[in-house]
Amino acid sequence: MADAAADRAWLYAGRVGRPHGLDGSFLVAEPNAVLLRATDTVKLVDGERAIERLAGHDTRLILRLAGCSDRGAVEALRGQTLLVARGYAPELEPDEWWAEDLEGLTVGDGKRTVGTVKRLLALPSCEVLEVERSEGGEPLLVPLISDAVRTVDLEQKRIDIDLQFLGEE
């Protein structure tokens, strides 16, 4: 259980992408610009590293990390996850959640359990919960809109959805 708690202390901020230039800079794949702009360090597999350069715009961020001084160093890190300490994260608005907080929550319609949140997906129209069904079968995709999601209770670790709205009943 301690490992799960430690994992929750970090938030996903993107992945090391392809090199950008010759100085060790790289494009961030799947960037969370809000998190990366709020901190001066990120965590990789080998530990924390200082951000030496942050450039570009929110959908095309460019980073250079301490200890990463050329294209070869970037290639060695390519694909690694960039994590930001939760303490640097800005406060969220009501009805906003970090994906890490939703993953693993039980999903149900009233008293009926449907499954467990596997992950949060960002689709062009909205974010959706990918729910692994308790009974097996294809995952259920639940859009994060008020018609589909009645409540999210992080303390109770439960999300109440409307299966009828989703065409499941």
Buried (B, 14 or more C-beta within 10 A) or exposed (E): EEEEEEEBEBBBBBBBBEBBEEBBBBBBBEBBBBBBBBBEBBBBEEEEBEBBBBEBEEEEBBBBBEBBBEBEBBEEBBEBBBBBBBEBBEEEEEEEBBBBBBBEBBBBBEEEBBBBBBBBBEEEEEBBBBBBBBEEEEBBEBBBEEEBBEEBEEEEEBBBBBBEBBEEE
